[in-house]
Amino acid sequence: MIAYFLDIHTWKRIMDSSPLASVRPRMIRVDNHSHIIHATIQEMVAAAKANSLTEYSITEHVSQFRELRSSVGFGSVHDKGRIFESLKEYRDEFGKIGGESLGMKINQGLEVDYSPRYEVKVGDFVNQEDWDILLCSIHEFEDGKDIERTGREIVDRLVAYARWYDYFRLEQMALESDFVPFSVLSHPVRMSRAVKLVPPEIDDLLIDLATTARRRKKALELNGNDIDYAPGLVRRLAMACSKAGCKVSLGSDAHYPKDIFQNMDVAMDLVQEFKLQLL
């Protein structure tokens, strides 16, 4: 388990001393995953510009739209933050971007929750409009329990493993679904935030996921938050993508300006180390 959950500061010291660090300046700097429920769009875009990004995506949670929040009954939501009254209100935010975006491509997108119990309703809502980028995420189990808040008390290995198997099953279902035309499965190892015990065949599970993603022409995300608390596990995800020939997407998952492009230096090193193809 130590290999999966190295301290991020230790991990960065290792990667910064590697020859791969010198390659970073030559890579295109992209962040495909961020939110505007806790900061203004101008603040987030300005922070992206300050990080010298070439391309920046704003991908708000579908659970932050009142129509879905009140009708779907999401099991995982943000308790605080802006709620959008409509897709138009959200779209109008992009019109507020001014000179702070100069020289940077801005993508309008959404982070779309997947669950078999509401995929049709969510899909109908999202598909009302065309988007530059759509991310798909598993935030809850089929019974509605939040994957990040459920299972932290688990000490029984078999119970912990069963949670992971169920999580990967849902991710596989999401990849096979056409409910929205998403291009990225975001934070594929987010379960590690709650359940630290991972199955002994975790590498095989990750390769199976990456193989499905490649067949379905989807990318798997190297997520900045996941790198923060499980950098070794994200590295194994990158290794699985390399073996399966699956594309990856870089996403900080920032909710505040200070978090734009967080840990993407580590993600860029993984791209170089495993010769990964970016979305």
Residue pairs with C-beta under 8 A, 6 or more apart in sequence:
1 196
1 197
1 198
2 232
3 232
4 192
4 198
4 202
4 230
4 232
4 233
4 236
5 192
5 196
5 229
5 230
5 231
5 232
5 233
6 231
6 232
8 227
8 228
8 229
8 231
8 263
8 266
11 227
11 231
11 232
11 266
12 265
12 266
15 21
15 265
15 266
15 269
16 265
18 269
20 269
20 272
20 273
21 265
21 269
23 268
23 269
23 272
24 265
24 268
24 269
24 272
27 268
27 271
27 272
28 54
28 55
28 278
29 51
29 52
29 53
29 54
29 55
29 261
29 264
30 53
30 54
30 55
30 56
30 250
30 278
31 48
31 51
31 53
31 55
31 56
31 57
31 250
31 251
31 252
31 254
31 260
31 261
31 264
32 55
32 57
32 59
32 107
32 109
32 133
32 135
32 184
32 221
32 249
32 250
32 251
32 279
33 57
33 59
33 111
33 135
33 184
33 186
33 221
33 223
33 224
33 249
33 251
33 252
33 253
33 254
34 44
34 48
34 56
34 57
34 58
34 59
34 251
34 252
34 253
34 254
34 255
34 260
35 58
35 59
35 60
35 61
35 81
35 111
35 253
35 254
35 255
36 44
36 58
36 60
36 82
36 93
37 60
37 61
37 64
37 78
37 81
37 82
37 255
38 80
38 81
38 82
38 255
38 256
39 255
39 256
39 257
40 96
41 58
41 93
41 94
41 96
41 97
42 96
42 97
42 98
42 100
43 257
44 58
44 254
44 257
44 260
45 56
45 97
45 100
45 101
45 104
45 106
46 100
46 257
47 254
47 257
47 258
47 260
48 56
48 104
48 260
48 261
49 100
49 101
49 102
49 103
49 104
50 260
51 260
51 261
53 104
53 260
53 261
54 104
54 105
55 104
55 105
55 107
56 101
56 104
56 105
56 106
56 107
56 260
57 106
57 107
57 109
57 132
57 133
57 251
58 93
58 94
58 106
58 107
58 108
58 109
59 107
59 109
59 110
59 111
59 133
59 134
59 135
59 251
60 84
60 90
60 109
60 110
60 111
61 77
61 78
61 110
61 111
61 113
62 68
62 110
62 111
62 112
62 113
62 122
62 125
62 126
63 69
63 72
63 74
63 76
63 77
63 78
63 113
63 139
64 78
64 81
64 82
64 83
64 84
65 83
65 84
65 85
65 86
65 87
65 90
65 125
66 83
66 84
66 85
66 86
67 86
67 125
68 74
68 121
68 122
68 125
69 77
69 83
71 121
72 118
72 121
72 122
73 118
73 144
74 113
74 118
74 139
74 140
74 144
75 115
75 139
75 140
75 141
75 143
75 144
75 145
75 146
76 113
76 139
76 140
76 146
76 147
76 148
76 149
81 255
84 90
87 125
87 128
87 129
91 108
91 129
94 106
94 108
97 106
107 132
107 133
108 131
108 132
108 133
109 131
109 132
109 133
109 134
109 135
110 126
110 131
110 134
110 135
111 135
111 136
111 137
111 186
112 122
112 126
112 134
112 135
112 136
112 137
112 180
112 182
113 122
113 137
113 138
113 139
113 140
114 122
114 136
114 137
114 138
114 170
114 173
114 174
114 177
114 179
115 138
115 140
115 142
115 170
116 142
116 173
117 142
117 144
119 177
119 179
120 179
122 179
122 180
123 179
123 180
126 134
126 180
127 180
127 181
133 183
133 184
134 180
134 181
134 182
134 183
134 184
135 182
135 183
135 184
135 185
135 186
135 221
135 251
136 174
136 180
136 182
136 184
136 185
136 186
137 185
137 186
137 187
137 190
138 147
138 167
138 170
138 171
138 174
138 190
139 146
139 147
139 148
139 190
140 146
140 147
141 147
141 150
141 166
141 167
141 170
142 166
142 170
147 167
147 190
147 191
147 193
147 194
148 190
148 193
148 194
149 194
150 163
150 194
151 160
151 163
151 191
151 194
151 195
152 194
152 195
154 160
154 163
154 195
154 197
157 197
160 195
160 196
160 197
160 198
161 197
161 198
161 199
163 191
163 195
164 191
164 195
164 198
164 199
164 202
164 205
165 199
165 205
167 191
168 205
168 208
168 209
171 185
171 188
171 209
172 208
172 209
172 212
174 185
175 185
175 209
175 212
175 213
175 216
175 218
176 212
176 216
182 218
183 218
183 219
183 249
183 279
184 218
184 219
184 220
184 221
184 249
184 251
184 279
185 209
185 213
185 218
185 219
185 220
185 221
186 221
186 223
186 249
186 251
186 253
187 221
187 223
187 225
187 226
187 251
187 253
188 206
188 209
188 220
188 221
188 223
188 237
189 206
189 223
189 226
189 230
189 233
189 234
189 237
190 223
190 225
190 226
192 198
192 226
192 229
192 230
192 233
193 226
193 229
193 230
198 233
199 205
202 233
202 236
203 236
203 239
203 240
206 236
206 237
206 239
206 240
207 240
207 243
207 244
209 220
209 240
210 220
210 237
210 240
210 241
210 243
210 244
210 246
211 244
211 246
213 219
213 220
213 241
213 244
213 246
213 247
214 244
214 245
214 246
214 247
218 246
218 247
219 246
219 247
219 248
219 249
219 278
219 279
220 237
220 241
220 246
220 247
220 248
220 249
221 248
221 249
221 250
221 251
222 234
222 237
222 238
222 248
222 249
222 250
222 251
222 267
222 270
222 271
223 234
223 251
223 252
223 253
224 251
224 252
224 253
224 254
224 259
224 261
224 262
224 263
224 264
224 267
225 252
225 253
225 262
225 263
226 233
226 234
227 234
227 263
227 266
227 267
228 262
228 263
231 263
231 266
234 266
234 267
234 270
235 270
238 248
238 270
238 271
238 273
238 274
238 276
239 274
240 246
241 247
241 248
241 274
241 276
242 274
242 275
242 276
245 277
247 276
247 277
247 278
247 279
248 267
248 271
248 276
248 277
248 278
248 279
249 278
249 279
250 264
250 267
250 268
250 271
250 278
252 259
252 260
252 261
252 262
252 263
252 264
253 259
253 262
254 260
254 261
254 262
270 276
271 278
